[in-house]
Amino acid sequence: MENKLENSRRDFIKKASIGVGALSLGAMGFSAKSYARIIGANDRVQVGIVGFSSRFKSSLLPSFMNHAKELNFEFVAVSDIWNRRRDEAEAFVKEKTGQTIRKFRNNDELYASKDLDAVVISTADFQHALMGVEAVRNGKDAYVEKPMAETLEDAKAILKAVNETGKIVQIGSQRRSAPNYIAANEYIRSGKFGDITMVEMCWNVNQPGRWRVPLVKEIRQEDTDWNRFLMNRPKVAWDPRKYLEFRLFWPYSSGIPGQWMSHQIDTVHWFTGLDHPRSVSANGGIYMWKDGRTNADTMTAVFDYGPQKDMSKGFQVVFSSRFHNSAGETKELYYSNGGMINLDTNKITPEGGLSARMAAEMNMKPNLLEPATLANAAKMETGANTGGDQMTSLHMRNWMECVRSRKTPNASVVAGYNHSVANIMTRTALETGKRVTFNDAKQQVVIG
């Protein structure tokens, strides 16, 4: 997979006229600038918080603290445009670590400060890529929450910036650091599973996706910086719902694709080495929560995956999600002609494989997998809002280790670029009602 991803990145860089000087070293895990910044084992890595979010509070900080003492990392600063969040971050970090951090009103002030090596970015979905660009252009390594980008323009910007600077960037696709998913990847790539013929994924919850209703009434425009919040999005009048409940509104989030699907579609790319779907069709709508939102509360997307130059090979992926009935919850099922891998139970089974009876009727040999459990596959929570979960803890550790070693982390910017392409194709298909493809040469979404 690494070779394919590097080749894909090289091809894209050439097509987009982005310099490849850093990339040649990047294939070995280093760039000239990155290599020069290797941090000594005794040097403390000082980290800034960009966006004091509920995700940061519930999971990223606990995951960071699991390894901070051993790896000699510490939080030293917070940047948040809302004064309330800055004060909350100061108090929370003090409570959990005993340390007092510096507070900054925005990222310009943060990066103008001294003695900062890296940042953890957990802001609104549409801000991730551009804030990642800010970080690496200011010489900082970064842990960037998913989705990496909600537009191709932003995805290309962070890919270019990371390649040119050689900074260490981990995208928050934490499945890539989880033992059960690592084992599934190894099993599929070993050839024992056979060709993937179908993937079924769902992520169902029963809630409106509105967690910040009281805050919407409490936040005041004069206590934050609405213009900075909007970044490169159209300048519109102050709207506290869009500020706090951004996942319900485009162009601040794609909603379900960015929030849920980006995790699951990333595993398809990882397990197969494919960069993006060949095509996507999608349908959905706002069927339950008619509260002024613009993003769907229910959707289904159907993907065609396979080699671009050989349409006779491939498989289908079906992803569905709903916000109004949680039956089915979170599932990831990979099928071959011999059986399936269930990444909820971590079981490999012959279920659905070509049985002896059916094979005999067609004068064929049966094809059934041997029942097994994925190696080293401890049960891991795959749902959302899991607190300081094992996956995120392992993923944060991988980033911290890579900051020291300068090796490419498990969820590289290339992986983030690829899941962003799939998300953008899906949102476009959902919005237009048309089948969407992707032009590799031009790195453009094609409608119809």
Secondary structure per residue as TSV (DSSP state, phi and psi in degrees):
chain	resnum	aa	ss	phi	psi
A	1	M	-	360.0	-41.2
A	2	E	H	-58.8	-42.5
A	3	N	H	-62.5	-41.5
A	4	K	H	-65.8	-41.2
A	5	L	H	-66.1	-40.2
A	6	E	H	-65.8	-41.4
A	7	N	H	-61.9	-41.9
A	8	S	H	-61.7	-42.6
A	9	R	H	-65.6	-42.5
A	10	R	H	-59.8	-44.6
A	11	D	H	-60.2	-43.9
A	12	F	H	-66.6	-40.7
A	13	I	H	-60.2	-43.6
A	14	K	H	-62.7	-44.0
A	15	K	H	-68.3	-32.0
A	16	A	T	-92.6	5.0
A	17	S	T	59.8	39.7
A	18	I	-	-99.7	136.1
A	19	G	-	-57.8	145.7
A	20	V	-	-109.2	10.8
A	21	G	H	-58.9	-45.5
A	22	A	H	-74.1	-24.2
A	23	L	H	-71.2	-33.1
A	24	S	H	-61.4	-40.8
A	25	L	H	-74.5	-30.4
A	26	G	H	-61.0	-31.4
A	27	A	T	-62.8	-23.2
A	28	M	T	-97.8	4.6
A	29	G	T	96.9	0.8
A	30	F	-	-134.2	158.1
A	31	S	-	-124.2	168.5
A	32	A	H	-58.6	-45.8
A	33	K	H	-68.5	-41.0
A	34	S	H	-64.8	-42.4
A	35	Y	H	-60.3	-38.2
A	36	A	H	-69.8	-16.7
A	37	R	T	-102.5	13.9
A	38	I	-	-56.6	128.3
A	39	I	-	-88.4	133.1
A	40	G	-	-64.1	153.8
A	41	A	T	-60.3	-27.7
A	42	N	T	-94.0	-4.3
A	43	D	S	-82.1	130.9
A	44	R	-	-79.2	130.8
A	45	V	E	-88.6	118.3
A	46	Q	E	-98.8	126.6
A	47	V	E	-121.1	138.4
A	48	G	E	-103.0	150.7
A	49	I	E	-99.6	119.4
A	50	V	E	-107.6	98.1
A	51	G	-	94.2	104.4
A	52	F	-	-88.1	86.6
A	53	S	-	-99.0	170.0
A	54	S	H	-64.2	-35.1
A	55	R	H	-62.8	-42.2
A	56	F	I	-63.6	-45.8
A	57	K	I	-65.3	-42.7
A	58	S	I	-84.7	-27.5
A	59	S	I	-132.9	-46.2
A	60	L	I	-67.9	-44.2
A	61	L	H	-65.7	-48.5
A	62	P	H	-57.4	-39.5
A	63	S	H	-64.9	-41.7
A	64	F	H	-61.9	-45.8
A	65	M	H	-68.8	-21.5
A	66	N	H	-60.3	-25.9
A	67	H	H	-125.8	-3.8
A	68	A	H	-61.2	-44.4
A	69	K	H	-65.9	-47.6
A	70	E	H	-62.8	-41.9
A	71	L	H	-95.6	-1.4
A	72	N	T	64.6	55.0
A	73	F	E	-116.5	153.4
A	74	E	E	-153.8	149.6
A	75	F	E	-83.6	133.1
A	76	V	E	-126.5	-11.3
A	77	A	E	-157.1	159.3
A	78	V	E	-135.8	139.5
A	79	S	E	-120.6	121.5
A	80	D	-	-152.5	134.2
A	81	I	S	-76.7	-11.4
A	82	W	S	-99.5	122.2
A	83	N	H	-59.5	-34.3
A	84	R	H	-61.5	-43.3
A	85	R	H	-66.4	-37.2
A	86	R	H	-61.6	-45.6
A	87	D	H	-66.3	-39.6
A	88	E	H	-64.5	-40.5
A	89	A	H	-62.9	-44.7
A	90	E	H	-57.9	-46.4
A	91	A	H	-68.6	-40.3
A	92	F	H	-67.7	-46.1
A	93	V	H	-64.8	-38.1
A	94	K	H	-61.0	-43.1
A	95	E	H	-64.6	-43.1
A	96	K	H	-84.5	-27.8
A	97	T	H	-121.7	-16.1
A	98	G	S	80.6	2.9
A	99	Q	-	-102.0	148.9
A	100	T	-	-101.2	124.6
A	101	I	-	-103.9	156.4
A	102	R	E	-82.1	148.1
A	103	K	E	-113.3	134.8
A	104	F	E	-129.7	142.7
A	105	R	S	-75.8	-19.6
A	106	N	S	-162.9	174.6
A	107	N	H	-71.5	-28.1
A	108	D	H	-59.4	-45.6
A	109	E	H	-66.7	-39.6
A	110	L	H	-59.8	-48.8
A	111	Y	H	-77.4	-14.8
A	112	A	H	-78.5	-15.7
A	113	S	S	-77.0	167.6
A	114	K	S	-103.7	169.8
A	115	D	S	60.1	48.1
A	116	L	-	-129.3	127.0
A	117	D	-	-103.4	-32.1
A	118	A	E	-155.9	167.0
A	119	V	E	-138.6	154.6
A	120	V	E	-112.8	120.1
A	121	I	E	-106.3	116.4
A	122	S	-	-139.5	70.6
A	123	T	-	-111.0	-163.5
A	124	A	-	-63.1	150.0
A	125	D	G	-51.2	-46.8
A	126	F	G	-70.7	-13.2
A	127	Q	G	-90.3	-15.6
A	128	H	H	-55.5	-52.2
A	129	A	H	-63.7	-48.5
A	130	L	H	-66.6	-35.1
A	131	M	H	-73.0	-28.6
A	132	G	H	-64.6	-40.9
A	133	V	H	-60.3	-47.6
A	134	E	H	-54.3	-44.7
A	135	A	H	-62.9	-53.1
A	136	V	H	-71.3	-32.4
A	137	R	H	-68.0	-21.1
A	138	N	T	-96.9	14.5
A	139	G	T	81.0	20.3
A	140	K	-	-110.4	141.4
A	141	D	E	-73.6	161.4
A	142	A	E	-150.1	141.4
A	143	Y	E	-102.3	116.7
A	144	V	E	-116.2	119.4
A	145	E	-	-60.7	154.4
A	146	K	S	-86.2	162.1
A	147	P	-	-67.4	147.4
A	148	M	-	-65.1	-43.4
A	149	A	-	-150.5	149.9
A	150	E	S	-108.6	-5.6
A	151	T	S	-135.0	153.9
A	152	L	H	-64.2	-36.2
A	153	E	H	-56.9	-46.4
A	154	D	H	-70.3	-38.2
A	155	A	H	-62.8	-42.5
A	156	K	H	-66.1	-35.2
A	157	A	H	-64.7	-43.6
A	158	I	H	-75.8	-34.9
A	159	L	H	-59.5	-46.1
A	160	K	H	-62.3	-45.4
A	161	A	H	-64.3	-42.5
A	162	V	H	-68.6	-41.6
A	163	N	H	-63.3	-38.6
A	164	E	H	-76.2	-31.6
A	165	T	H	-94.8	-24.3
A	166	G	-	71.5	17.2
A	167	K	-	-73.8	156.8
A	168	I	-	-87.1	115.9
A	169	V	E	-126.7	122.3
A	170	Q	E	-106.0	125.2
A	171	I	E	-88.3	142.9
A	172	G	S	-75.2	44.8
A	173	S	-	-94.4	79.5
A	174	Q	G	-70.1	-13.5
A	175	R	G	-58.1	-28.6
A	176	R	G	-68.5	-10.2
A	177	S	G	-111.7	5.3
A	178	A	-	-90.3	132.1
A	179	P	H	-55.4	-39.7
A	180	N	H	-67.5	-37.9
A	181	Y	H	-72.8	-36.8
A	182	I	H	-61.2	-42.7
A	183	A	H	-64.9	-39.8
A	184	A	H	-63.6	-41.9
A	185	N	H	-60.3	-45.1
A	186	E	H	-65.2	-39.8
A	187	Y	H	-65.9	-45.5
A	188	I	H	-64.1	-43.1
A	189	R	H	-72.3	-18.6
A	190	S	T	-70.3	-18.1
A	191	G	T	92.0	-8.1
A	192	K	S	-67.1	-28.7
A	193	F	S	-77.4	-27.6
A	194	G	-	87.9	-178.0
A	195	D	-	-68.0	135.0
A	196	I	-	-66.2	129.7
A	197	T	-	-112.8	-18.8
A	198	M	E	-165.9	145.1
A	199	V	E	-132.7	131.2
A	200	E	E	-118.4	129.5
A	201	M	E	-134.9	142.0
A	202	C	E	-145.9	156.0
A	203	W	E	-147.3	95.8
A	204	N	E	-114.1	134.6
A	205	V	-	-135.0	165.2
A	206	N	B	-123.7	81.5
A	207	Q	S	-165.6	155.1
A	208	P	-	-78.9	-4.3
A	209	G	S	77.6	17.4
A	210	R	-	-114.3	96.1
A	211	W	-	-99.4	-9.4
A	212	R	-	-119.7	32.7
A	213	V	H	-57.2	-47.6
A	214	P	H	-61.3	-38.0
A	215	L	H	-66.3	-30.4
A	216	V	H	-58.7	-34.8
A	217	K	H	-81.1	-20.4
A	218	E	H	-95.8	-30.2
A	219	I	-	-70.3	140.8
A	220	R	-	-117.4	141.5
A	221	Q	G	-58.6	-36.8
A	222	E	G	-70.5	-11.0
A	223	D	G	-94.0	0.9
A	224	T	S	-139.6	-165.2
A	225	D	-	-134.4	88.4
A	226	W	H	-61.7	-37.6
A	227	N	H	-65.1	-41.8
A	228	R	H	-66.8	-36.8
A	229	F	H	-57.8	-43.6
A	230	L	H	-68.0	-23.9
A	231	M	T	47.8	-116.2
A	232	N	T	-96.4	11.6
A	233	R	S	-82.9	161.4
A	234	P	-	-55.5	142.6
A	235	K	-	-77.4	116.4
A	236	V	-	-130.1	168.7
A	237	A	-	-65.3	153.3
A	238	W	-	-50.8	132.0
A	239	D	-	-146.0	102.9
A	240	P	H	-62.4	-28.1
A	241	R	H	-66.1	-42.9
A	242	K	H	-68.1	-30.6
A	243	Y	H	-68.5	-46.7
A	244	L	H	-97.4	-30.1
A	245	E	S	-114.6	46.3
A	246	F	G	-59.0	-28.4
A	247	R	G	-68.0	-10.5
A	248	L	G	-90.1	-7.1
A	249	F	S	-132.9	127.7
A	250	W	T	-84.6	139.2
A	251	P	T	-99.6	26.1
A	252	Y	T	-91.4	-17.5
A	253	S	-	-164.1	151.5
A	254	S	-	-82.9	-4.6
A	255	G	S	80.2	-123.4
A	256	I	H	-55.4	-46.9
A	257	P	I	-57.4	-46.4
A	258	G	I	-72.4	-39.0
A	259	Q	I	-75.5	-45.3
A	260	W	I	-111.7	-54.6
A	261	M	I	-63.4	-30.9
A	262	S	H	-57.5	-32.9
A	263	H	H	-66.1	-50.5
A	264	Q	H	-76.2	-38.5
A	265	I	H	-68.9	-26.3
A	266	D	H	-61.9	-35.1
A	267	T	H	-66.8	-31.8
A	268	V	H	-62.0	-46.3
A	269	H	H	-62.9	-43.0
A	270	W	H	-64.2	-49.9
A	271	F	H	-69.1	-24.2
A	272	T	H	-110.1	-18.9
A	273	G	-	77.9	6.0
A	274	L	-	-83.6	141.5
A	275	D	-	-79.8	-36.6
A	276	H	S	-164.5	169.0
A	277	P	-	-67.0	155.0
A	278	R	S	-76.8	-33.3
A	279	S	E	-157.5	158.5
A	280	V	E	-139.3	136.6
A	281	S	E	-125.8	144.6
A	282	A	E	-149.8	154.3
A	283	N	E	-148.1	154.8
A	284	G	E	168.0	-171.6
A	285	G	E	177.4	-174.7
A	286	I	-	-100.7	95.0
A	287	Y	S	-99.7	-22.0
A	288	M	S	-120.2	-52.9
A	289	W	-	-97.3	83.0
A	290	K	-	-89.5	75.2
A	291	D	S	-121.7	18.0
A	292	G	S	98.6	-4.9
A	293	R	-	-65.0	160.6
A	294	T	-	-114.0	-14.7
A	295	N	S	-92.3	144.2
A	296	A	-	-60.5	146.0
A	297	D	S	-99.1	-2.5
A	298	T	E	-148.2	132.7
A	299	M	E	-158.5	154.4
A	300	T	E	-135.1	133.6
A	301	A	E	-123.8	140.3
A	302	V	E	-119.3	125.2
A	303	F	E	-114.2	143.9
A	304	D	E	-109.0	124.0
A	305	Y	E	-120.0	149.3
A	306	G	S	157.5	176.2
A	307	P	-	-60.4	137.0
A	308	Q	T	-64.1	-30.0
A	309	K	T	-98.2	3.0
A	310	D	-	-141.8	88.6
A	311	M	T	-71.5	-9.6
A	312	S	T	-77.0	-13.4
A	313	K	S	-112.0	144.5
A	314	G	-	155.0	-170.5
A	315	F	E	-161.4	168.6
A	316	Q	E	-110.4	145.8
A	317	V	E	-122.1	132.5
A	318	V	E	-118.3	123.0
A	319	F	E	-118.7	133.0
A	320	S	E	-137.0	152.4
A	321	S	E	-154.6	143.9
A	322	R	E	-143.8	148.6
A	323	F	S	-102.5	13.2
A	324	H	B	-133.2	2.6
A	325	N	-	-159.4	122.1
A	326	S	-	-92.6	5.6
A	327	A	T	-55.7	135.4
A	328	G	T	92.8	-29.3
A	329	E	-	46.5	-128.8
A	330	T	E	-108.7	119.4
A	331	K	E	-133.7	144.3
A	332	E	E	-138.8	109.7
A	333	L	E	-121.3	121.7
A	334	Y	E	-106.8	130.9
A	335	Y	E	-116.9	142.6
A	336	S	E	-128.2	-179.9
A	337	N	T	-66.5	-15.4
A	338	G	T	-100.0	-11.1
A	339	G	E	156.7	-147.7
A	340	M	E	-149.6	158.5
A	341	I	E	-111.6	125.2
A	342	N	E	-107.5	108.9
A	343	L	T	-84.3	8.5
A	344	D	T	-92.3	-41.2
A	345	T	T	-96.6	-13.2
A	346	N	T	64.1	26.2
A	347	K	E	-102.0	140.2
A	348	I	E	-102.5	123.6
A	349	T	E	-133.7	158.9
A	350	P	-	-81.7	6.2
A	351	E	T	-54.2	125.3
A	352	G	T	83.1	-4.1
A	353	G	S	-70.1	169.1
A	354	L	B	-71.5	107.4
A	355	S	-	-76.7	164.1
A	356	A	H	-61.3	-41.7
A	357	R	H	-63.3	-48.5
A	358	M	H	-67.9	-36.4
A	359	A	H	-65.0	-41.7
A	360	A	H	-61.6	-38.5
A	361	E	H	-63.4	-25.6
A	362	M	T	-108.5	11.5
A	363	N	T	56.8	44.1
A	364	M	-	-122.9	170.9
A	365	K	-	-92.1	140.9
A	366	P	-	-64.4	157.6
A	367	N	B	-139.6	96.2
A	368	L	-	-130.3	130.2
A	369	L	-	-71.7	151.0
A	370	E	-	-76.8	130.3
A	371	P	-	-59.5	138.5
A	372	A	E	-161.5	166.1
A	373	T	E	-112.3	137.3
A	374	L	-	-55.1	135.0
A	375	A	T	-59.2	137.5
A	376	N	T	55.4	30.9
A	377	A	-	-101.5	76.9
A	378	A	-	-66.0	149.3
A	379	K	-	-60.9	126.1
A	380	M	-	-128.1	137.2
A	381	E	-	-63.6	129.2
A	382	T	-	-108.1	-3.3
A	383	G	S	-82.0	-173.4
A	384	A	S	-94.7	169.4
A	385	N	-	54.8	47.3
A	386	T	-	-92.1	6.8
A	387	G	S	71.0	-148.0
A	388	G	S	-76.4	67.3
A	389	D	-	-73.9	161.0
A	390	Q	H	-62.2	-41.8
A	391	M	H	-58.9	-50.4
A	392	T	H	-65.8	-36.9
A	393	S	H	-61.9	-45.8
A	394	L	H	-65.7	-36.6
A	395	H	H	-69.5	-41.5
A	396	M	H	-64.3	-40.9
A	397	R	H	-61.5	-43.2
A	398	N	H	-58.1	-42.6
A	399	W	H	-63.0	-45.6
A	400	M	H	-62.0	-41.7
A	401	E	H	-64.2	-38.9
A	402	C	H	-71.7	-29.7
A	403	V	H	-59.4	-36.6
A	404	R	H	-79.8	-43.8
A	405	S	H	-84.4	-20.5
A	406	R	-	68.3	20.8
A	407	K	-	-82.8	158.9
A	408	T	-	-69.5	128.2
A	409	P	-	-72.8	169.7
A	410	N	S	-59.0	-41.2
A	411	A	S	-110.2	83.4
A	412	S	-	-72.5	172.1
A	413	V	H	-63.1	-27.9
A	414	V	H	-66.1	-43.7
A	415	A	H	-60.6	-41.7
A	416	G	H	-63.7	-40.4
A	417	Y	H	-60.1	-44.4
A	418	N	H	-67.1	-42.3
A	419	H	H	-69.6	-29.6
A	420	S	H	-64.9	-41.5
A	421	V	H	-59.4	-45.8
A	422	A	H	-62.6	-41.7
A	423	N	H	-62.4	-44.9
A	424	I	H	-66.2	-40.7
A	425	M	H	-60.0	-41.6
A	426	T	H	-66.2	-47.0
A	427	R	H	-61.9	-39.1
A	428	T	H	-65.3	-42.2
A	429	A	H	-64.0	-40.3
A	430	L	H	-65.9	-40.5
A	431	E	H	-71.7	-40.1
A	432	T	H	-93.9	-20.4
A	433	G	-	73.2	13.8
A	434	K	S	-113.7	158.0
A	435	R	-	-70.8	134.0
A	436	V	E	-119.1	136.8
A	437	T	E	-123.4	-177.2
A	438	F	E	-135.6	129.4
A	439	N	E	-90.6	108.2
A	440	D	T	-65.4	-40.7
A	441	A	T	-62.3	-40.5
A	442	K	T	-97.4	-8.1
A	443	Q	T	52.1	56.0
A	444	Q	E	-134.7	145.5
A	445	V	E	-76.8	136.4
A	446	V	E	-118.5	126.3
A	447	I	E	-98.5	126.9
A	448	G	-	84.1	360.0
